[in-house]
Amino acid sequence: MTAKVVFIHEWQPDRLQQPLHNLSSKMELETITQRKWSPFCQDMYPRKVGVSMKRPFHKGWNVIRRITGIVMCFLCIITLLPILQAEGAGIQNAYRPVLPTTLATSTAGLHSDTLAPDAVQQFAREQAIILSTEHEGNHWDHAQLDFYPLGPGTRSWLVYANVGESPVGYMIISANEQGQLQLSEYGQGEQRPYNISLLDQALDRQQLDLKKMINDGGGLQLRYAPPLLAYWKVERPNDDAIYIDATNGDTLPTGILDALDTDSRQATSRMKFIRSISVQAVVMTPEDSPQVSSLSLSVDSMDLQPLFDPADNLLWITSKALSINGVKTLNQQWKEHKKIVFSADEKNVLYGGALPVSGYQIWRDDRGTVQKQYVAIGGNTSVRRFVPLQTLLRDGHFYAVKP
């Protein structure tokens, strides 16, 4: 008896068994010994007649039991596999890069068409078809369009165009106070506003971590202020919000942006309810020109200019504004001066600063008559954006960069 007790203590006792010092009889010790060490210690501890033990199954039954166990395990795996795959997909989605949305709410359903009214979706598809007429194979007409509402008041929508994983371009569609939809700006290729890596770089300079802020109760909102200010509102827990330009990553003045948010909400309350817009009511042409069906329009090839930084030579600030009233006179100035800067003066904060004029594109009707003139601004330290020339002429001036 003493030898058996010493041998058992050479191994750690099973935590589900009673401690050995509580054994009350030789039979209980023998039973534990047989259960714990058999078959390894059968020769050292032969079974005794008085011990109640179950008899082993016949070899044939053991084979059947093993086969049955394997079959049951296989069936369980088949049953659980779809559930495990679904959970795995959910985990992968949870760690995808943050996409444009109000992160304080949710990152689910980012590519849902329900984020834009039907009229906005149809208008966007019409613009994509027009942009596809520039040249064969630019893929605008085959692109998937993903919609993201831009606050406050959801008067504008960001539209990303992709073919598979390849970006085709972007559009920003806005509604004016009369409820008419307008293509406020667009761009080609990979350059897009609201790029999340640009936001991360801007927050790094502020020594802020986006994911940590979201987890602590902060938020991120995509905002757009007419005429052309694309920006993020970063809501920090227990601190004031900060605003970041979504085209170049610059931090924007808080006071001005707070006022813009208030003005935008007030204007939205006066605007017609956007979902009541009919497709027939949507017009693309300026208010003072004849109404033309958008499907009859096409675009010329882009005319692009070399990029430069207006900050490299600030003498343009002291020069006289150029006389420009259309693409024709803009071309004449390019021939003479090579480099042209657009500045909205006191409104530069709404444009992302003074920007290089880097190209243009003309929209024509089926008779070849010019209906729209879009001028490209930016592209060096910010996103290249094609915006209506009339918008630029209304808010600012063009200046020549002289050697």
RABELNOR-V748992 format. One record per residue. RES is the residue in one small letter. D_FIRST is the distance of its C-alpha to the first C-alpha in Angstrom with 2 decimals. Layout:
# RABELNOR-V748992
res->{RES | RES}
d_first->{D_FIRST | D_FIRST}
This chain:
# RABELNOR-V748992
res->{m | t | a | k | v | v | f | i | h | e | w | q | p | d | r | l | q | q | p | l | h | n | l | s | s | k | m | e | l | e | t | i | t | q | r | k | w | s | p | f | c | q | d | m | y | p | r | k | v | g | v | s | m | k | r | p | f | h | k | g | w | n | v | i | r | r | i | t | g | i | v | m | c | f | l | c | i | i | t | l | l | p | i | l | q | a | e | g | a | g | i | q | n | a | y | r | p | v | l | p | t | t | l | a | t | s | t | a | g | l | h | s | d | t | l | a | p | d | a | v | q | q | f | a | r | e | q | a | i | i | l | s | t | e | h | e | g | n | h | w | d | h | a | q | l | d | f | y | p | l | g | p | g | t | r | s | w | l | v | y | a | n | v | g | e | s | p | v | g | y | m | i | i | s | a | n | e | q | g | q | l | q | l | s | e | y | g | q | g | e | q | r | p | y | n | i | s | l | l | d | q | a | l | d | r | q | q | l | d | l | k | k | m | i | n | d | g | g | g | l | q | l | r | y | a | p | p | l | l | a | y | w | k | v | e | r | p | n | d | d | a | i | y | i | d | a | t | n | g | d | t | l | p | t | g | i | l | d | a | l | d | t | d | s | r | q | a | t | s | r | m | k | f | i | r | s | i | s | v | q | a | v | v | m | t | p | e | d | s | p | q | v | s | s | l | s | l | s | v | d | s | m | d | l | q | p | l | f | d | p | a | d | n | l | l | w | i | t | s | k | a | l | s | i | n | g | v | k | t | l | n | q | q | w | k | e | h | k | k | i | v | f | s | a | d | e | k | n | v | l | y | g | g | a | l | p | v | s | g | y | q | i | w | r | d | d | r | g | t | v | q | k | q | y | v | a | i | g | g | n | t | s | v | r | r | f | v | p | l | q | t | l | l | r | d | g | h | f | y | a | v | k | p}
d_first->{0.00 | 3.78 | 5.47 | 5.32 | 6.49 | 8.90 | 10.23 | 11.05 | 12.97 | 15.02 | 16.85 | 18.71 | 17.18 | 19.65 | 21.96 | 22.29 | 18.65 | 17.46 | 15.84 | 12.08 | 12.76 | 14.54 | 11.83 | 12.60 | 10.49 | 7.79 | 10.89 | 11.80 | 8.81 | 9.37 | 13.04 | 13.07 | 11.33 | 14.00 | 16.75 | 16.30 | 15.82 | 17.62 | 19.72 | 18.83 | 15.33 | 16.07 | 16.02 | 12.62 | 11.03 | 13.46 | 14.34 | 13.79 | 16.81 | 15.97 | 15.38 | 18.68 | 19.71 | 23.28 | 24.86 | 26.37 | 30.14 | 32.54 | 33.79 | 37.18 | 35.87 | 33.96 | 37.27 | 39.10 | 36.58 | 36.95 | 40.74 | 40.89 | 38.86 | 41.18 | 44.25 | 43.10 | 42.45 | 45.89 | 47.57 | 45.97 | 47.24 | 50.73 | 50.75 | 49.67 | 51.74 | 55.06 | 53.42 | 51.79 | 55.11 | 56.98 | 54.61 | 54.94 | 58.72 | 58.61 | 56.66 | 59.19 | 62.08 | 60.64 | 60.86 | 64.34 | 67.04 | 68.62 | 71.72 | 74.84 | 74.23 | 73.63 | 70.11 | 69.63 | 69.61 | 68.00 | 67.97 | 67.80 | 70.73 | 72.59 | 74.60 | 75.62 | 79.29 | 78.88 | 79.20 | 82.95 | 85.53 | 86.97 | 90.29 | 88.62 | 86.71 | 89.89 | 91.87 | 89.25 | 89.35 | 93.14 | 93.01 | 90.52 | 92.93 | 95.79 | 93.83 | 92.99 | 96.72 | 96.85 | 95.99 | 94.15 | 90.41 | 89.74 | 87.41 | 88.21 | 89.03 | 85.69 | 83.54 | 80.90 | 81.96 | 79.32 | 80.53 | 79.45 | 81.25 | 82.67 | 82.97 | 84.13 | 85.57 | 84.81 | 88.38 | 87.35 | 84.92 | 83.46 | 83.42 | 81.47 | 82.64 | 80.23 | 80.21 | 76.57 | 75.14 | 78.57 | 80.57 | 84.18 | 85.36 | 85.34 | 87.67 | 88.00 | 89.79 | 91.21 | 93.10 | 96.16 | 97.25 | 99.20 | 96.06 | 97.19 | 94.65 | 95.36 | 93.79 | 93.43 | 92.12 | 90.41 | 89.07 | 88.37 | 85.33 | 82.26 | 83.85 | 82.89 | 82.71 | 79.40 | 77.43 | 73.95 | 73.65 | 76.87 | 75.36 | 72.24 | 74.48 | 76.52 | 73.45 | 72.05 | 75.25 | 74.60 | 70.97 | 69.82 | 67.11 | 68.03 | 64.56 | 63.42 | 66.57 | 66.02 | 62.41 | 63.61 | 66.16 | 69.15 | 71.21 | 73.51 | 76.70 | 79.26 | 82.76 | 86.28 | 89.43 | 92.86 | 94.50 | 91.87 | 89.11 | 85.69 | 82.93 | 79.40 | 78.69 | 75.40 | 74.08 | 71.89 | 69.57 | 71.02 | 73.94 | 77.29 | 77.53 | 78.78 | 80.99 | 80.89 | 83.55 | 82.05 | 84.48 | 84.05 | 81.15 | 83.38 | 82.51 | 85.18 | 86.73 | 84.88 | 87.96 | 89.89 | 86.99 | 86.22 | 89.89 | 89.78 | 86.83 | 88.78 | 91.95 | 90.15 | 88.62 | 92.03 | 93.70 | 91.09 | 91.78 | 95.42 | 94.70 | 94.76 | 91.39 | 90.39 | 89.05 | 92.53 | 93.97 | 95.29 | 95.31 | 99.10 | 99.45 | 97.77 | 100.32 | 99.89 | 103.38 | 104.71 | 106.28 | 109.77 | 109.65 | 110.03 | 106.91 | 105.59 | 102.90 | 99.85 | 99.32 | 102.75 | 101.74 | 100.61 | 99.86 | 101.40 | 99.35 | 98.05 | 100.18 | 97.81 | 98.73 | 96.97 | 94.47 | 94.94 | 93.89 | 96.63 | 95.22 | 96.22 | 99.87 | 100.68 | 104.46 | 104.49 | 103.93 | 107.45 | 109.08 | 110.94 | 109.21 | 110.11 | 112.14 | 109.93 | 110.36 | 108.69 | 107.03 | 110.44 | 111.24 | 107.63 | 108.14 | 111.37 | 109.63 | 106.91 | 109.58 | 111.08 | 108.10 | 105.07 | 102.58 | 102.71 | 100.56 | 100.14 | 99.80 | 99.66 | 100.55 | 99.15 | 97.17 | 95.34 | 92.06 | 92.37 | 92.72 | 90.24 | 92.94 | 95.96 | 95.15 | 96.67 | 98.57 | 96.97 | 98.58 | 99.88 | 99.84 | 102.57 | 102.08 | 105.00 | 106.09 | 107.14 | 110.68 | 109.41 | 110.22 | 107.98 | 105.97 | 103.21 | 102.86 | 99.38 | 99.15 | 96.02 | 95.00 | 92.13 | 90.04 | 89.72 | 87.26 | 86.89 | 86.77 | 90.02 | 91.26 | 94.21 | 95.91 | 99.26 | 102.14 | 103.70 | 100.67 | 101.10 | 104.86 | 104.37 | 101.89 | 102.79 | 104.84 | 104.74 | 105.40 | 106.18 | 104.22 | 106.91 | 106.31}
